[in-house]
Amino acid sequence: MTSKVTDRIATAFFWASGAVIIAILAWFLVRILGDGLPMLSWNFITGRPSEIDAGGGVGPQLFNSFYILFLSLLFSLPIGIGAGIYLAVYAKKSAFTDFIRVSVEALSSVPSIVFGLFGFLLFVNWFGLKYSIIGGAATLSLLNLPVLVRVTEESIRSVPESYWEASLALGSTRWQAIRKVLLPSAMPSLITGITLVAGRALGESAILIYTAGLSVSRILPDFNPLAMGETLATHLWYVQSEAIVPDAKQIAQGSAALLLLVVLAFNLLIGIPSRILQKKLSGGK
C-alpha cells in the first residue's frame, strides 16, 4: 500500500470521525432544545417552583446554580492556581513531587458521587453545616481543585522558558516574573481550563444532592450561605424521578434546555474573549 493511499484512508477516517461527532452533537442539541424550548418563558425562568400545582418555575434553582458556582471558584481558584504555580516553578523534581502529580491526576478521575459522599461526611455531618449552599460550594471546590492544579501547571509550562530567563536576567524577582510574565502569557490557557471547570460545575448534581439539598429558600435571591441550595441540575434530577407535580415531564424538559443554554452561553462568553486574547498574544510574538 503506497503512502498516498494510506494518507487518503487516514484523511477519510478523520473526516468521518469528525462528521460522526458533529452529528451526535447536533442530534443531542436538537433533541433537548426541541423538547425544552417551548417550555421556556419569563415566568418559568424567574418563577418559583411548585410542589403540587402545575406551572412552577426554576428561578431560585437558576440563582443557586450561579451562586454555588461563584463560591466554589472563590474557594478553589486561589488554591488550585497557587498549587499549579508551585509545581511548575518552585517544586524541584523528586519522588515526592512525582507522587503529588500522580495523586492529583488520580483525584481528577474520581467519580463525583464519591466527592459528594465525602462532602456529606465532612461538611454536613462533621462541620455541622447541614444541607447548605456553603457545604455544596466547598465540596464542589474539591472536585475542581485537581483539574485546576493540572491546568495551571501545564499552562505555565507551555510558556517559553526564554520569557522566564529574560525576566530574571532583567532583575525581576521570582514573584515579579510570575505575576508580570508567566501568568499573563499563560492566561488564555488558564481561562480555557477555568471555563471547562465552571461548565462542569454548573451541570453537577451528584455532589450537590448530598451537600446542598433538594430544597430552596422562599427568599429570592437568598445570599445566606447556610440556606439549602437546590440547583438547576439537581432540580432536573428531582422532578424527573420523585416530583408529584402533574407537569413534571415538561418541567424536566424545560430545565434541561435551560441548563444546556446556560452552559453554552457561559462557555461562549468566556471562551470567545479568551481566543481573541490568545490571537493578540500570538500576533505580538
C-alpha positions as CSV (number, residue, x, y, z in Angstrom):
1,M,0.0,0.0,0.0
2,T,1.5,3.3,-1.1
3,S,1.9,6.3,1.2
4,K,-0.7,8.3,-0.9
5,V,-3.3,5.6,-0.4
6,T,-2.6,5.4,3.3
7,D,-2.8,9.2,3.5
8,R,-6.2,9.2,1.8
9,I,-7.5,6.4,4.0
10,A,-6.4,8.3,7.1
11,T,-7.9,11.6,5.9
12,A,-11.2,9.9,5.1
13,F,-11.2,8.3,8.5
14,F,-10.6,11.5,10.4
15,W,-13.2,13.4,8.3
16,A,-15.7,10.6,9.1
17,S,-14.9,10.7,12.8
18,G,-15.4,14.4,12.8
19,A,-18.7,14.1,11.0
20,V,-20.0,11.5,13.4
21,I,-19.1,13.6,16.4
22,I,-20.9,16.7,14.9
23,A,-23.9,14.6,14.0
24,I,-24.2,13.2,17.6
25,L,-23.8,16.7,19.0
26,A,-26.4,18.1,16.6
27,W,-28.9,15.3,17.5
28,F,-28.2,15.9,21.2
29,L,-28.9,19.7,20.8
30,V,-32.0,19.2,18.6
31,R,-33.5,16.6,20.9
32,I,-33.1,18.5,24.1
33,L,-33.8,22.0,22.8
34,G,-36.6,20.8,20.6
35,D,-38.5,19.4,23.6
36,G,-37.5,22.1,26.1
37,L,-37.6,25.4,24.3
38,P,-41.4,25.6,24.1
39,M,-41.4,25.4,27.9
40,L,-39.1,28.4,28.4
41,S,-40.8,31.6,29.3
42,W,-40.0,34.5,31.6
43,N,-42.4,33.1,34.2
44,F,-40.7,29.7,34.0
45,I,-37.1,31.1,34.2
46,T,-37.8,33.5,37.1
47,G,-40.7,31.9,38.8
48,R,-40.7,29.8,42.0
49,P,-41.1,26.1,41.9
50,S,-44.4,24.4,42.8
51,E,-44.6,21.1,44.7
52,I,-48.2,20.2,43.9
53,D,-49.7,22.5,41.2
54,A,-48.7,22.8,37.6
55,G,-46.9,25.8,36.2
56,G,-43.9,26.2,38.6
57,G,-40.7,27.9,37.6
58,V,-37.0,27.4,38.3
59,G,-35.9,31.0,39.4
60,P,-34.4,30.0,42.7
61,Q,-32.6,27.0,41.3
62,L,-31.1,29.1,38.5
63,F,-29.8,31.6,41.0
64,N,-28.4,28.9,43.3
65,S,-26.5,27.4,40.3
66,F,-24.6,30.6,39.8
67,Y,-24.2,31.4,43.4
68,I,-22.7,28.0,44.3
69,L,-20.5,28.2,41.2
70,F,-19.2,31.6,42.3
71,L,-18.5,30.4,45.8
72,S,-16.8,27.2,44.6
73,L,-14.5,29.1,42.3
74,L,-13.8,31.6,45.1
75,F,-12.5,28.7,47.2
76,S,-10.8,26.7,44.5
77,L,-9.1,29.2,42.2
78,P,-6.6,30.6,44.7
79,I,-5.6,27.2,46.0
80,G,-5.6,25.4,42.6
81,I,-3.7,28.2,40.7
82,G,-1.3,28.5,43.6
83,A,-0.6,24.8,43.8
84,G,-0.1,24.7,40.0
85,I,2.4,27.6,40.1
86,Y,4.3,25.8,42.9
87,L,4.6,22.6,40.9
88,A,5.6,24.4,37.7
89,V,8.1,27.0,39.2
90,Y,9.1,26.2,42.7
91,A,8.9,22.4,43.1
92,K,12.1,20.5,42.3
93,K,11.9,17.2,40.5
94,S,11.8,14.5,43.1
95,A,9.9,11.4,44.1
96,F,7.6,13.5,46.3
97,T,6.6,15.9,43.6
98,D,6.0,13.0,41.2
99,F,3.8,11.4,43.9
100,I,1.8,14.7,44.2
101,R,1.3,14.8,40.4
102,V,0.1,11.2,40.3
103,S,-2.2,11.9,43.2
104,V,-3.7,15.0,41.6
105,E,-4.3,13.0,38.4
106,A,-5.9,10.2,40.3
107,L,-8.2,12.7,42.1
108,S,-9.3,14.2,38.8
109,S,-10.7,10.8,37.8
110,V,-12.6,10.1,41.0
111,P,-16.4,9.9,40.4
112,S,-18.3,13.0,41.6
113,I,-20.5,10.9,43.8
114,V,-17.5,10.0,45.9
115,F,-16.8,13.6,46.4
116,G,-20.4,14.1,47.3
117,L,-20.3,11.4,50.0
118,F,-17.0,12.8,51.3
119,G,-18.6,16.3,51.5
120,F,-21.6,14.9,53.2
121,L,-19.5,13.3,55.9
122,L,-17.1,16.3,56.3
123,F,-19.2,19.4,55.8
124,V,-22.8,18.2,56.5
125,N,-22.1,16.0,59.5
126,W,-18.7,16.8,61.0
127,F,-18.7,20.6,60.5
128,G,-22.4,20.7,61.2
129,L,-23.3,22.8,58.1
130,K,-26.2,20.5,57.3
131,Y,-27.6,20.8,53.7
132,S,-26.4,24.2,52.7
133,I,-25.1,26.4,49.9
134,I,-21.7,26.7,51.6
135,G,-21.4,23.0,52.1
136,G,-22.2,22.3,48.4
137,A,-19.8,25.0,47.2
138,A,-17.0,23.7,49.4
139,T,-17.4,20.2,48.2
140,L,-17.7,21.4,44.6
141,S,-14.4,23.2,45.0
142,L,-12.7,19.9,46.0
143,L,-13.9,18.5,42.7
144,N,-12.4,21.5,40.8
145,L,-9.1,21.5,42.5
146,P,-7.3,18.6,40.8
147,V,-8.2,19.9,37.3
148,L,-7.2,23.5,38.2
149,V,-3.9,22.3,39.5
150,R,-3.1,20.4,36.3
151,V,-4.4,23.1,34.0
152,T,-2.3,25.8,35.8
153,E,0.9,23.7,35.8
154,E,0.5,22.8,32.1
155,S,-0.3,26.4,31.2
156,I,2.7,27.8,33.0
157,R,5.0,25.1,31.4
158,S,3.7,26.0,28.0
159,V,5.2,29.5,28.2
160,P,8.6,29.6,26.5
161,E,11.4,29.3,29.1
162,S,13.2,32.2,27.4
163,Y,10.4,34.5,28.9
164,W,11.3,33.4,32.4
165,E,15.0,33.7,31.9
166,A,14.8,37.1,30.3
167,S,12.6,38.4,33.1
168,L,15.1,37.1,35.8
169,A,18.0,38.5,33.8
170,L,16.5,42.0,33.9
171,G,16.4,41.8,37.7
172,S,12.9,40.6,38.4
173,T,12.2,38.5,41.5
174,R,10.5,35.2,41.1
175,W,7.2,36.6,42.1
176,Q,7.5,39.6,39.7
177,A,8.3,37.2,36.9
178,I,5.4,35.0,37.7
179,R,2.9,38.0,38.1
180,K,4.1,40.1,35.1
181,V,5.4,37.5,32.6
182,L,4.2,33.9,33.2
183,L,0.6,34.4,34.3
184,P,-0.2,37.0,31.5
185,S,1.4,34.7,28.9
186,A,-0.5,31.6,30.2
187,M,-3.8,33.5,30.7
188,P,-5.6,32.2,27.6
189,S,-4.9,28.6,28.5
190,L,-5.9,29.3,32.1
191,I,-9.1,30.9,31.1
192,T,-10.0,27.9,28.9
193,G,-9.3,25.5,31.8
194,I,-11.3,27.6,34.2
195,T,-14.2,27.7,31.7
196,L,-14.2,23.9,31.4
197,V,-14.2,23.5,35.2
198,A,-17.0,26.1,35.6
199,G,-19.1,24.4,32.9
200,R,-18.7,21.0,34.6
201,A,-19.6,22.6,38.0
202,L,-22.8,24.1,36.5
203,G,-24.1,20.7,35.4
204,E,-23.0,18.8,38.6
205,S,-25.8,17.1,40.5
206,A,-24.4,14.1,42.5
207,I,-22.3,16.3,44.8
208,L,-25.0,18.8,45.5
209,I,-27.7,16.3,46.2
210,Y,-25.6,15.1,49.2
211,T,-24.5,18.5,50.3
212,A,-26.7,21.4,49.2
213,G,-30.0,19.5,49.4
214,L,-33.2,19.4,47.3
215,S,-35.0,22.5,48.6
216,V,-34.7,26.2,48.1
217,S,-35.3,29.3,50.2
218,R,-38.5,31.2,50.0
219,I,-36.5,34.4,49.5
220,L,-35.2,35.2,46.0
221,P,-32.4,36.0,45.8
222,D,-31.2,34.5,49.1
223,F,-27.5,35.1,49.7
224,N,-27.5,33.2,53.0
225,P,-24.7,30.6,52.6
226,L,-26.4,28.4,55.2
227,A,-29.7,28.1,53.3
228,M,-30.4,25.0,51.3
229,G,-29.4,25.4,47.7
230,E,-31.1,23.2,45.2
231,T,-29.6,24.0,41.8
232,L,-31.0,23.6,38.3
233,A,-29.2,20.3,37.7
234,T,-30.4,18.8,41.0
235,H,-33.9,20.1,40.3
236,L,-33.8,18.4,36.9
237,W,-33.0,15.1,38.7
238,Y,-35.7,15.6,41.3
239,V,-38.6,16.4,39.0
240,Q,-37.6,13.6,36.7
241,S,-37.5,11.0,39.4
242,E,-39.5,12.0,42.5
243,A,-41.7,15.0,41.8
244,I,-45.5,14.7,42.1
245,V,-46.5,17.8,40.1
246,P,-48.6,16.9,37.0
247,D,-46.3,18.7,34.6
248,A,-43.1,17.1,35.9
249,K,-42.0,15.9,32.5
250,Q,-42.4,19.4,30.9
251,I,-40.5,21.0,33.8
252,A,-37.7,18.5,33.3
253,Q,-37.6,19.2,29.6
254,G,-37.5,23.0,30.2
255,S,-34.9,22.7,32.9
256,A,-32.7,20.5,30.6
257,A,-32.9,23.0,27.8
258,L,-32.3,26.0,30.1
259,L,-29.3,24.3,31.7
260,L,-27.9,23.5,28.2
261,L,-28.3,27.1,27.1
262,V,-26.7,28.4,30.3
263,V,-23.7,26.2,29.9
264,L,-23.3,27.1,26.2
265,A,-23.7,30.8,26.9
266,F,-21.2,30.6,29.8
267,N,-18.6,28.9,27.6
268,L,-19.1,31.3,24.7
269,L,-19.0,34.4,26.8
270,I,-15.7,33.4,28.3
271,G,-14.2,31.3,25.5
272,I,-14.5,33.9,22.7
273,P,-12.7,36.7,24.6
274,S,-10.1,34.1,25.6
275,R,-9.4,33.1,21.9
276,I,-9.2,36.8,20.9
277,L,-6.7,37.4,23.7
278,Q,-4.7,34.4,22.6
279,K,-4.6,35.6,19.0
280,K,-3.4,39.0,20.1
281,L,-0.7,37.5,22.2
282,S,0.4,35.2,19.3
283,G,0.4,38.2,17.0
284,G,2.6,40.1,19.4
285,K,5.2,37.4,19.4
